[in-house]
Structure formats: C-alpha cells, structure tokens
Amino acid sequence: MSIADIEFMKMCRDILDNGTSTEGQKVRPHWPDGTPAYTIMKFCEINRFDLRKEFPMLTLRRTGIKSATDEVLWIWQKKSNNINDLGPHIWDEWADKDGSIGKAYGYQMGIKHSCKDVTDEGLVNAFPEYYEFTVNEDGEDIFRDSETKRIAAVRKNGRWHLDQVDKVLYDLKNAPFGRRIMTTIWNPEDLDEMNLQPCAYSVTFVVSQEKGNDKLTLNMILNQRSQDVLAAWAWNTCQYAVLQHMIAQVCDMEAGEFVHIDANAHIYAPRHIPAIEELLTRTPQPAPEFHLDPTIRDFYRFTKDSVSLKNYQVAGDQIKNIEIAV
C-alpha cells in the first residue's frame, strides 16, 4: 500500500481520537453560509517520505497531479499572485476583481534581494549555457535567459540581487552543503496586504552525501502553519514532492527525504468528518510510479505536462463537493 495512505490514515485517526476542538471559540474561518468553521486539531503532525523508495501519492481518493503541479509552478516558477496565471480555481475565493491575491505566495518569491556571496562565475555555474550577461535599459548589469529574456539576477551598487528561488538554485550548484538554503514567504511587513496569509510558508533544503553514491542527495522540509487535512493535505504533499524532484534533477542530484510538517493539522467538524470516516474505510492501493521529463535541465522549462504517473489506482470514488472554509 502507498506510504502516503498510511501516513494520511494514521494522521486522521490521531486527530479524530486525540485532537482538541475549537467549537465555541473565536475563529477566523467561516463557511459560505456565514457560520463559524470549527475544527478538531492536533499540534504538529509530521509526515516523512523517502522519495527514493516511493512517490507520496494518496490512493484513497484521486489527486490531480498536473493541477497540483500547476499551482506549485505558479508560485515557484511564474512567481505570480494572480489567478489568471493559474489553471485550477482553488484561489478564486481570495482574489480581487483583477485576479490578485495580494502580496502573497508568488509575489514574495519574486522579490529580488541583495546577495553578497553571488559572483559572475557562480551564476554561470548555476544556470544553463544559454543564460547571458547583458545590460538593461537602466544601464544595470543583468543575467538573463537569452531566449525568454527572464532575468535571474540584477547587479546594483556592485552586488547581485536574486529572488529566493534563483538563490536556492545558485546555492545548490555552488555551495550545496550550506545550512542556509531555504525560502520563506512569511513576510511580516506585507502580511496585511495578503488576501490569505501563507499556509505553506517555508521550505528548507539539506544536501547529504550518501555512502556509495556519487550523486548528492537533496532532502527537503516543508513547513505549514495550517493544514486542512481533507481538502489540501494530499495536494500539498504531492506538489512539493514534485518540486523536490524538479530541483534535484536540474541540480544533478537525486531526491531523498521529504518531511512535511503541519503545525496545526485540522479536520473541519462536523462537516468534513463523514468524508474522512469514509476514506478511512477504504483499502489503500500500491503507490503509482512517478515520471519526470528527464531532458529538462532548467527549472524554468518545466510545465505541468513534465510530470506523469503510471499505474495510479484509486481505492474508491472521488469525494466531491468538499466545502471550503474561507
């Protein structure tokens, strides 16, 4: 059976049997009809997966891997905060009339920061051969993709500025054993201008050298402050495992351990409990085989169609019309 199923069932049982209720308390989320959305929650659920052994795909019900991949690329690759750049409609409730979700998620990933340790030689080493040094219309040195014109770095006041994603790629190529390779989108300065403050807010990368393996291993931790277990756990687990595989491939590493930490893992009660109980009666299936297009060596060339699953069998009908608390 799928390890993702085992982790999911164990977590749900733990929440239902040992969790604490927020019923009657002051809570922010509410249902579309305006009533408060109470939960049963458990503090700090941790799920651990070894991507060398199996891809963490829930089989108790179907998860759309291409849609999940589309969202994680919307944040990490497009660095967008506009739902018009996204296929799935999962963010529609939080978008304004122009499609923006405010200074959240992709917006934070796209901000370029001063990086005192970045060099010209390091940029050449970190990015594919078609990237080039040139000058922009303001007379600033830039490092960009010669085909798409995507700017990876801008030199200001003698120092290169990169966004968080490109800095991760730079560090993994130039100093992979560093202990500061991470991203965060929990920016206190901009929280009031986010239509939804980030749930999945931090990713940490740790590289190891396994005995007998010439390739380095890329391990990753995903931190979430909040997790709607029924609606989003399988989706988040799948999409960040995809992200880890993508970054490992373009850095010539293999994907290793993926640790998913949820500070507040909750089931909305009572509305989500029947669906959870239904899933817990199902028989888990074997994990599917994950495939990532092996020809892609630049993270910005991946699309949702770069991923696929083979032999993905699900244990029962899809759980439809899940109410989402907003």
BATORMI-81897 format. One record per residue: residue number from 1; x, y, z of N, C-alpha, C in turn; residue in one letter. Coordinates in steps of 0.2 Angstrom, whole numbers. Example, Ala and Ser with C-alpha at 12.3 -4.5 7.8 and 13.67 -1.06 7.14 Angstrom:
residues 2
{1 {66 -28 39} {62 -22 39} {66 -16 39} "A"}
{2 {64 -11 35} {68 -5 36} {64 0 39} "S"}
//
This chain:
residues 326
{1 {4 -6 0} {0 0 0} {4 6 0} "M"}
{2 {2 12 -2} {5 18 -3} {7 21 4} "S"}
{3 {13 23 5} {15 26 11} {11 32 13} "I"}
{4 {9 36 7} {5 42 8} {-1 40 12} "A"}
{5 {-4 34 10} {-11 32 13} {-9 30 20} "D"}
{6 {-4 27 22} {-3 25 29} {-2 31 33} "I"}
{7 {2 36 30} {3 42 34} {-4 46 35} "E"}
{8 {-8 46 30} {-14 50 30} {-19 47 35} "F"}
{9 {-19 40 35} {-24 37 39} {-22 37 46} "M"}
{10 {-15 37 48} {-13 37 54} {-14 44 57} "K"}
{11 {-13 49 53} {-14 56 55} {-21 58 56} "M"}
{12 {-26 56 52} {-33 57 53} {-35 53 59} "C"}
{13 {-33 47 60} {-35 44 66} {-33 47 73} "R"}
{14 {-27 50 72} {-24 53 78} {-28 60 79} "D"}
{15 {-30 63 74} {-33 70 75} {-40 68 78} "I"}
{16 {-44 63 75} {-51 62 77} {-51 59 85} "L"}
{17 {-46 55 86} {-45 52 93} {-42 56 98} "D"}
{18 {-37 60 96} {-33 64 101} {-33 71 101} "N"}
{19 {-37 74 95} {-37 81 94} {-41 85 99} "G"}
{20 {-40 91 99} {-44 96 103} {-49 100 98} "T"}
{21 {-55 102 101} {-60 105 97} {-59 113 98} "S"}
{22 {-61 117 93} {-61 124 94} {-69 126 94} "T"}
{23 {-73 121 95} {-80 123 95} {-82 128 100} "E"}
{24 {-85 133 99} {-87 138 104} {-82 144 105} "G"}
{25 {-76 143 102} {-71 148 102} {-71 153 97} "Q"}
{26 {-68 159 97} {-67 164 92} {-63 161 86} "K"}
{27 {-65 160 81} {-61 158 75} {-62 162 69} "V"}
{28 {-57 163 65} {-57 167 59} {-61 164 53} "R"}
{29 {-60 157 51} {-63 154 46} {-71 154 47} "P"}
{30 {-74 154 41} {-81 153 41} {-84 150 35} "H"}
{31 {-90 147 35} {-92 143 29} {-96 148 25} "W"}
{32 {-97 146 19} {-100 151 14} {-107 154 17} "P"}
{33 {-110 150 21} {-117 152 24} {-116 157 30} "D"}
{34 {-109 159 31} {-108 163 37} {-107 161 44} "G"}
{35 {-108 154 45} {-107 151 51} {-100 150 52} "T"}
{36 {-98 150 59} {-91 149 60} {-89 142 58} "P"}
{37 {-82 141 56} {-80 134 54} {-75 132 59} "A"}
{38 {-78 127 64} {-74 125 69} {-70 118 67} "Y"}
{39 {-65 117 71} {-61 111 69} {-59 107 75} "T"}
{40 {-57 100 73} {-53 96 78} {-46 97 76} "I"}
{41 {-42 99 80} {-35 100 78} {-30 96 82} "M"}
{42 {-24 94 79} {-18 91 83} {-12 95 81} "K"}
{43 {-8 97 86} {-2 101 86} {3 96 83} "F"}
{44 {6 99 77} {12 97 74} {12 90 72} "C"}
{45 {8 88 67} {8 82 63} {14 82 58} "E"}
{46 {18 77 59} {24 76 54} {24 70 50} "I"}
{47 {24 71 44} {24 65 39} {31 65 35} "N"}
{48 {34 59 35} {41 58 32} {40 53 26} "R"}
{49 {44 55 21} {44 51 15} {51 51 12} "F"}
{50 {53 45 10} {59 44 6} {57 43 -1} "D"}
{51 {59 49 -5} {57 49 -12} {61 44 -16} "L"}
{52 {66 41 -14} {70 36 -17} {66 30 -17} "R"}
{53 {62 29 -13} {58 22 -12} {51 23 -16} "K"}
{54 {48 29 -15} {41 29 -17} {39 36 -18} "E"}
{55 {34 38 -22} {31 44 -23} {25 45 -18} "F"}
{56 {25 50 -14} {19 50 -9} {12 53 -12} "P"}
{57 {9 48 -15} {3 49 -19} {-3 46 -15} "M"}
{58 {-8 49 -13} {-14 46 -9} {-18 42 -15} "L"}
{59 {-19 36 -13} {-23 32 -17} {-30 31 -14} "T"}
{60 {-32 33 -8} {-38 33 -5} {-43 37 -9} "L"}
{61 {-41 42 -12} {-45 46 -17} {-40 49 -22} "R"}
{62 {-43 51 -28} {-38 54 -33} {-36 61 -32} "R"}
{63 {-30 62 -33} {-27 69 -33} {-24 70 -40} "T"}
{64 {-26 76 -42} {-24 78 -49} {-17 81 -49} "G"}
{65 {-12 77 -51} {-5 79 -50} {-3 84 -55} "I"}
{66 {-6 85 -61} {-5 90 -65} {-8 97 -63} "K"}
{67 {-13 97 -60} {-16 103 -57} {-12 105 -51} "S"}
{68 {-10 100 -47} {-6 102 -41} {1 105 -43} "A"}
{69 {4 102 -48} {10 104 -51} {9 111 -54} "T"}
{70 {4 112 -57} {2 119 -60} {2 124 -54} "D"}
{71 {0 123 -49} {-1 128 -43} {6 129 -40} "E"}
{72 {10 124 -39} {17 125 -36} {21 128 -41} "V"}
{73 {21 127 -48} {24 131 -53} {22 138 -53} "L"}
{74 {16 140 -52} {13 146 -52} {16 150 -46} "W"}
{75 {18 147 -41} {21 151 -35} {29 151 -36} "I"}
{76 {32 145 -38} {39 145 -38} {43 147 -45} "W"}
{77 {39 146 -50} {42 147 -57} {39 153 -60} "Q"}
{78 {33 154 -60} {30 160 -63} {30 166 -57} "K"}
{79 {30 164 -51} {31 169 -46} {25 174 -46} "K"}
{80 {19 171 -47} {13 175 -49} {9 175 -42} "S"}
{81 {5 181 -42} {0 181 -37} {-7 183 -40} "N"}
{82 {-8 181 -46} {-14 182 -50} {-17 176 -52} "N"}
{83 {-23 175 -51} {-26 168 -53} {-27 168 -60} "I"}
{84 {-27 173 -64} {-27 172 -71} {-21 169 -74} "N"}
{85 {-16 168 -70} {-10 164 -72} {-10 157 -70} "D"}
{86 {-16 155 -67} {-16 148 -64} {-22 145 -67} "L"}
{87 {-21 138 -68} {-27 134 -71} {-32 132 -66} "G"}
{88 {-30 129 -61} {-35 127 -56} {-39 133 -53} "P"}
{89 {-45 133 -50} {-48 138 -47} {-48 138 -40} "H"}
{90 {-43 136 -37} {-43 135 -30} {-42 141 -26} "I"}
{91 {-40 147 -29} {-38 153 -26} {-44 158 -28} "W"}
{92 {-49 156 -31} {-54 161 -33} {-57 165 -27} "D"}
{93 {-58 161 -22} {-62 165 -16} {-58 170 -13} "E"}
{94 {-51 170 -14} {-47 175 -11} {-44 181 -16} "W"}
{95 {-47 180 -22} {-44 185 -27} {-49 191 -28} "A"}
{96 {-46 197 -29} {-49 203 -30} {-52 203 -37} "D"}
{97 {-55 209 -39} {-58 209 -46} {-53 209 -52} "K"}
{98 {-47 210 -50} {-42 210 -55} {-38 203 -55} "D"}
{99 {-40 199 -51} {-37 192 -50} {-31 191 -45} "G"}
{100 {-29 197 -42} {-24 197 -37} {-26 194 -30} "S"}
{101 {-21 190 -27} {-22 188 -20} {-18 192 -16} "I"}
{102 {-15 198 -18} {-12 202 -14} {-4 201 -14} "G"}
{103 {0 203 -9} {7 202 -9} {9 195 -6} "K"}
{104 {6 190 -8} {6 183 -5} {10 179 -10} "A"}
{105 {12 173 -8} {15 167 -12} {19 170 -17} "Y"}
{106 {17 169 -23} {22 171 -29} {25 178 -29} "G"}
{107 {21 182 -26} {24 189 -26} {30 189 -21} "Y"}
{108 {30 186 -16} {36 186 -11} {42 182 -14} "Q"}
{109 {40 177 -18} {45 173 -21} {49 177 -26} "M"}
{110 {46 182 -29} {49 185 -35} {53 191 -33} "G"}
{111 {52 193 -27} {56 199 -24} {64 198 -25} "I"}
{112 {68 202 -28} {75 201 -28} {78 204 -22} "K"}
{113 {83 200 -19} {86 203 -13} {94 203 -14} "H"}
{114 {97 208 -11} {104 208 -11} {108 202 -9} "S"}
{115 {113 199 -13} {116 193 -11} {124 194 -11} "C"}
{116 {127 195 -6} {134 197 -6} {139 191 -8} "K"}
{117 {136 185 -8} {141 180 -10} {140 177 -17} "D"}
{118 {136 181 -21} {135 179 -28} {140 182 -32} "V"}
{119 {143 178 -37} {148 180 -41} {146 179 -48} "T"}
{120 {150 182 -53} {149 181 -60} {150 173 -62} "D"}
{121 {155 171 -59} {157 164 -60} {152 159 -58} "E"}
{122 {149 161 -52} {144 157 -49} {138 156 -53} "G"}
{123 {136 162 -56} {130 162 -60} {130 158 -66} "L"}
{124 {136 158 -69} {137 154 -75} {137 147 -73} "V"}
{125 {140 145 -67} {139 138 -65} {132 136 -63} "N"}
{126 {128 140 -61} {122 139 -58} {116 138 -63} "A"}
{127 {117 141 -69} {112 142 -74} {114 139 -81} "F"}
{128 {109 136 -85} {111 133 -91} {115 138 -96} "P"}
{129 {118 135 -101} {123 139 -105} {120 144 -109} "E"}
{130 {113 144 -110} {110 150 -114} {109 156 -110} "Y"}
{131 {110 156 -104} {110 162 -100} {116 167 -102} "Y"}
{132 {114 173 -101} {120 178 -104} {120 184 -99} "E"}
{133 {126 187 -99} {126 194 -96} {125 199 -101} "F"}
{134 {121 204 -99} {119 210 -103} {118 216 -99} "T"}
{135 {115 221 -102} {113 227 -98} {106 229 -100} "V"}
{136 {102 231 -95} {95 233 -96} {95 240 -98} "N"}
{137 {89 243 -99} {88 249 -101} {90 255 -96} "E"}
{138 {91 253 -90} {93 257 -85} {100 257 -84} "D"}
{139 {104 254 -88} {111 253 -88} {114 248 -83} "G"}
{140 {109 244 -80} {111 240 -75} {114 233 -78} "E"}
{141 {119 230 -75} {121 223 -77} {115 218 -75} "D"}
{142 {114 214 -80} {109 209 -78} {111 202 -81} "I"}
{143 {108 197 -78} {110 190 -80} {103 187 -82} "F"}
{144 {102 185 -89} {96 183 -91} {96 177 -96} "R"}
{145 {90 174 -96} {89 169 -101} {89 172 -108} "D"}
{146 {93 170 -113} {94 174 -119} {88 172 -124} "S"}
{147 {84 167 -122} {78 165 -126} {72 169 -123} "E"}
{148 {70 168 -117} {64 170 -114} {65 177 -111} "T"}
{149 {71 179 -111} {73 186 -108} {71 186 -100} "K"}
{150 {70 180 -97} {69 180 -90} {75 182 -86} "R"}
{151 {75 187 -82} {80 190 -78} {81 186 -72} "I"}
{152 {87 183 -71} {89 179 -65} {92 183 -60} "A"}
{153 {96 188 -62} {100 192 -57} {101 199 -60} "A"}
{154 {101 204 -55} {102 211 -57} {108 214 -53} "V"}
{155 {113 217 -55} {118 220 -51} {117 227 -50} "R"}
{156 {116 229 -43} {115 235 -41} {120 237 -35} "K"}
{157 {123 243 -36} {128 245 -31} {134 240 -30} "N"}
{158 {136 237 -35} {141 232 -35} {139 225 -32} "G"}
{159 {133 224 -31} {131 217 -28} {125 214 -32} "R"}
{160 {125 208 -33} {120 204 -37} {114 204 -33} "W"}
{161 {108 204 -36} {101 203 -32} {98 198 -36} "H"}
{162 {96 193 -32} {92 187 -34} {86 186 -30} "L"}
{163 {81 183 -33} {75 181 -29} {76 174 -25} "D"}
{164 {72 172 -21} {73 167 -17} {74 160 -21} "Q"}
{165 {70 159 -26} {71 153 -30} {77 153 -33} "V"}
{166 {79 158 -37} {86 158 -40} {92 157 -35} "D"}
{167 {91 160 -29} {96 159 -24} {97 152 -22} "K"}
{168 {91 149 -21} {91 142 -20} {95 138 -25} "V"}
{169 {93 139 -31} {97 136 -37} {104 137 -37} "L"}
{170 {106 144 -36} {113 146 -36} {117 142 -30} "Y"}
{171 {114 142 -24} {117 139 -18} {118 131 -19} "D"}
{172 {113 128 -22} {113 121 -23} {119 119 -28} "L"}
{173 {120 123 -33} {125 122 -38} {132 124 -35} "K"}
{174 {133 129 -31} {139 132 -29} {141 130 -22} "N"}
{175 {137 129 -18} {139 128 -11} {133 123 -8} "A"}
{176 {133 117 -10} {127 113 -9} {126 111 -1} "P"}
{177 {132 111 2} {132 109 9} {131 114 14} "F"}
{178 {129 120 11} {127 126 16} {121 124 20} "G"}
{179 {120 127 26} {115 126 30} {110 132 30} "R"}
{180 {110 136 25} {105 142 24} {102 142 18} "R"}
{181 {100 136 15} {97 135 9} {90 134 10} "I"}
{182 {86 140 10} {79 140 12} {75 146 9} "M"}
{183 {69 145 9} {64 150 7} {59 152 12} "T"}
{184 {57 158 12} {51 159 17} {47 165 13} "T"}
{185 {40 164 14} {36 169 11} {31 172 17} "I"}
{186 {33 171 23} {30 174 29} {34 181 30} "W"}
{187 {32 186 27} {35 192 27} {30 197 31} "N"}
{188 {32 198 38} {28 202 42} {26 209 39} "P"}
{189 {31 212 35} {29 218 33} {23 219 28} "E"}
{190 {22 213 24} {17 213 19} {11 209 21} "D"}
{191 {11 206 27} {5 202 29} {-2 205 28} "L"}
{192 {-2 211 30} {-9 215 30} {-11 216 23} "D"}
{193 {-7 215 18} {-8 216 11} {-9 209 7} "E"}
{194 {-9 204 11} {-11 197 8} {-18 195 9} "M"}
{195 {-21 193 4} {-28 191 5} {-29 185 9} "N"}
{196 {-24 180 9} {-24 175 13} {-16 174 15} "L"}
{197 {-15 174 21} {-8 174 24} {-6 166 22} "Q"}
{198 {1 165 20} {3 159 18} {2 153 23} "P"}
{199 {-1 148 21} {-1 141 24} {5 138 24} "C"}
{200 {7 136 18} {14 133 17} {19 139 16} "A"}
{201 {23 140 21} {27 147 21} {34 146 21} "Y"}
{202 {37 140 22} {44 139 22} {46 132 19} "S"}
{203 {52 133 15} {55 126 13} {62 127 14} "V"}
{204 {65 121 17} {72 121 19} {75 115 15} "T"}
{205 {81 116 12} {84 111 8} {91 109 11} "F"}
{206 {92 102 12} {98 100 15} {101 94 11} "V"}
{207 {107 95 9} {110 91 4} {115 86 8} "V"}
{208 {114 80 7} {119 75 10} {122 71 5} "S"}
{209 {128 68 7} {132 63 3} {131 56 6} "Q"}
{210 {127 52 2} {126 45 5} {132 41 3} "E"}
{211 {134 36 7} {139 32 6} {138 27 0} "K"}
{212 {143 27 -4} {142 23 -10} {138 26 -16} "G"}
{213 {136 32 -15} {133 35 -21} {137 42 -23} "N"}
{214 {138 42 -29} {142 48 -32} {138 54 -32} "D"}
{215 {131 53 -33} {127 59 -33} {125 61 -26} "K"}
{216 {124 68 -26} {122 71 -20} {114 69 -19} "L"}
{217 {112 69 -13} {105 68 -11} {102 75 -9} "T"}
{218 {96 77 -12} {93 83 -10} {87 81 -5} "L"}
{219 {87 83 1} {82 82 6} {78 89 7} "N"}
{220 {72 88 9} {68 95 9} {63 94 15} "M"}
{221 {62 100 18} {57 101 23} {52 106 21} "I"}
{222 {45 104 21} {40 109 20} {37 111 27} "L"}
{223 {37 117 29} {33 119 35} {27 123 33} "N"}
{224 {21 120 36} {15 124 35} {12 126 42} "Q"}
{225 {10 132 43} {7 134 49} {0 131 50} "R"}
{226 {-4 129 45} {-11 127 45} {-12 122 39} "S"}
{227 {-16 117 41} {-17 111 36} {-24 109 36} "Q"}
{228 {-28 110 31} {-35 107 30} {-34 100 28} "D"}
{229 {-34 95 32} {-32 89 30} {-36 86 25} "V"}
{230 {-43 86 25} {-47 83 20} {-46 87 13} "L"}
{231 {-46 93 13} {-46 97 7} {-39 98 3} "A"}
{232 {-33 98 8} {-27 100 5} {-21 96 6} "A"}
{233 {-21 91 11} {-15 88 13} {-12 84 7} "W"}
{234 {-16 80 4} {-14 76 -2} {-11 80 -7} "A"}
{235 {-14 86 -9} {-12 91 -14} {-5 93 -12} "W"}
{236 {-5 96 -6} {2 99 -4} {7 94 -4} "N"}
{237 {6 88 -1} {11 83 -1} {14 81 -8} "T"}
{238 {9 80 -13} {10 78 -20} {14 84 -23} "C"}
{239 {12 90 -23} {15 96 -27} {22 97 -24} "Q"}
{240 {23 97 -18} {30 98 -15} {35 93 -16} "Y"}
{241 {32 87 -17} {37 81 -19} {39 82 -26} "A"}
{242 {34 84 -30} {36 86 -37} {41 91 -37} "V"}
{243 {40 96 -33} {45 102 -33} {52 99 -31} "L"}
{244 {52 95 -26} {59 92 -24} {62 88 -30} "Q"}
{245 {58 84 -33} {61 80 -39} {64 85 -44} "H"}
{246 {60 90 -46} {62 95 -51} {68 98 -49} "M"}
{247 {69 101 -43} {75 105 -41} {81 100 -41} "I"}
{248 {80 94 -38} {85 89 -38} {88 87 -45} "A"}
{249 {83 87 -50} {85 85 -57} {90 90 -60} "Q"}
{250 {87 97 -59} {91 102 -63} {98 103 -59} "V"}
{251 {98 101 -53} {105 102 -49} {109 95 -49} "C"}
{252 {107 91 -54} {111 84 -54} {111 81 -48} "D"}
{253 {106 80 -44} {105 77 -38} {100 72 -38} "M"}
{254 {99 68 -33} {93 63 -33} {89 66 -27} "E"}
{255 {82 65 -28} {78 67 -22} {78 62 -17} "A"}
{256 {79 64 -11} {80 60 -5} {73 60 0} "G"}
{257 {74 62 6} {69 63 11} {65 69 10} "E"}
{258 {58 68 11} {54 74 11} {50 74 17} "F"}
{259 {51 79 21} {47 80 28} {42 85 27} "V"}
{260 {36 83 29} {30 88 29} {28 89 36} "H"}
{261 {29 96 38} {27 97 45} {21 102 45} "I"}
{262 {16 100 48} {10 104 49} {9 106 56} "D"}
{263 {10 113 58} {9 115 65} {2 114 68} "A"}
{264 {-3 116 63} {-10 115 65} {-13 111 60} "N"}
{265 {-14 104 61} {-17 99 57} {-24 98 59} "A"}
{266 {-29 100 55} {-36 100 57} {-41 97 52} "H"}
{267 {-46 95 55} {-52 92 51} {-58 97 53} "I"}
{268 {-61 99 49} {-67 104 50} {-73 99 52} "Y"}
{269 {-75 101 59} {-80 97 62} {-87 101 63} "A"}
{270 {-92 99 61} {-93 92 59} {-93 90 51} "P"}
{271 {-93 95 47} {-94 95 40} {-89 90 36} "R"}
{272 {-83 90 38} {-78 86 35} {-78 79 38} "H"}
{273 {-80 77 44} {-79 71 47} {-82 65 43} "I"}
{274 {-88 66 40} {-91 60 36} {-86 58 31} "P"}
{275 {-83 63 27} {-79 61 22} {-73 58 24} "A"}
{276 {-70 60 29} {-64 57 32} {-65 50 35} "I"}
{277 {-71 49 38} {-73 42 40} {-74 37 34} "E"}
{278 {-76 40 29} {-77 36 23} {-70 34 20} "E"}
{279 {-66 39 20} {-59 37 17} {-55 32 21} "L"}
{280 {-57 32 28} {-53 28 32} {-56 20 32} "L"}
{281 {-62 19 28} {-64 13 27} {-61 10 21} "T"}
{282 {-58 13 17} {-56 11 10} {-49 7 11} "R"}
{283 {-48 3 6} {-42 -1 6} {-36 2 2} "T"}
{284 {-31 4 5} {-26 8 1} {-23 3 -5} "P"}
{285 {-21 7 -10} {-18 3 -16} {-11 5 -16} "Q"}
{286 {-7 1 -21} {0 2 -21} {2 9 -24} "P"}
{287 {7 12 -22} {9 19 -25} {10 19 -32} "A"}
{288 {8 24 -36} {10 24 -43} {17 26 -44} "P"}
{289 {19 25 -50} {26 26 -52} {26 33 -55} "E"}
{290 {30 37 -52} {31 44 -54} {36 45 -60} "F"}
{291 {34 49 -65} {39 51 -70} {40 58 -71} "H"}
{292 {46 60 -72} {48 67 -73} {52 68 -80} "L"}
{293 {50 72 -84} {54 73 -91} {61 73 -89} "D"}
{294 {65 68 -91} {72 68 -89} {77 73 -94} "P"}
{295 {74 76 -99} {78 80 -103} {78 87 -101} "T"}
{296 {74 89 -96} {74 96 -94} {80 97 -89} "I"}
{297 {84 102 -90} {89 104 -85} {89 111 -83} "R"}
{298 {84 115 -84} {82 121 -82} {76 121 -78} "D"}
{299 {75 123 -72} {69 123 -68} {64 127 -72} "F"}
{300 {65 132 -76} {60 137 -79} {58 134 -85} "Y"}
{301 {60 128 -87} {57 124 -93} {52 119 -91} "R"}
{302 {51 118 -85} {46 113 -83} {39 116 -84} "F"}
{303 {34 111 -85} {27 113 -86} {23 108 -82} "T"}
{304 {17 108 -81} {13 103 -78} {13 97 -82} "K"}
{305 {14 97 -88} {15 91 -93} {21 88 -92} "D"}
{306 {26 90 -88} {33 87 -87} {32 81 -83} "S"}
{307 {26 81 -79} {25 75 -74} {20 71 -76} "V"}
{308 {20 65 -74} {15 60 -76} {16 54 -71} "S"}
{309 {10 50 -70} {10 44 -66} {8 38 -70} "L"}
{310 {11 33 -68} {9 26 -71} {6 22 -66} "K"}
{311 {1 18 -68} {-2 13 -63} {-5 17 -57} "N"}
{312 {-8 22 -58} {-11 26 -52} {-18 23 -51} "Y"}
{313 {-19 19 -46} {-26 16 -45} {-28 19 -38} "Q"}
{314 {-35 21 -39} {-38 23 -33} {-43 19 -29} "V"}
{315 {-44 19 -23} {-47 14 -19} {-55 15 -19} "A"}
{316 {-57 21 -22} {-64 22 -22} {-66 29 -26} "G"}
{317 {-73 30 -26} {-75 36 -30} {-72 42 -27} "D"}
{318 {-72 47 -31} {-69 54 -28} {-74 57 -23} "Q"}
{319 {-71 60 -18} {-75 64 -13} {-77 71 -17} "I"}
{320 {-83 72 -18} {-85 78 -22} {-88 83 -17} "K"}
{321 {-88 89 -20} {-92 95 -16} {-89 96 -9} "N"}
{322 {-83 96 -8} {-80 97 -2} {-81 105 0} "I"}
{323 {-84 106 5} {-85 113 7} {-78 116 9} "E"}
{324 {-76 122 7} {-70 125 9} {-72 131 14} "I"}
{325 {-69 131 20} {-69 137 24} {-65 142 22} "A"}
{326 {-67 148 22} {-64 154 20} {-63 159 25} "V"}
//
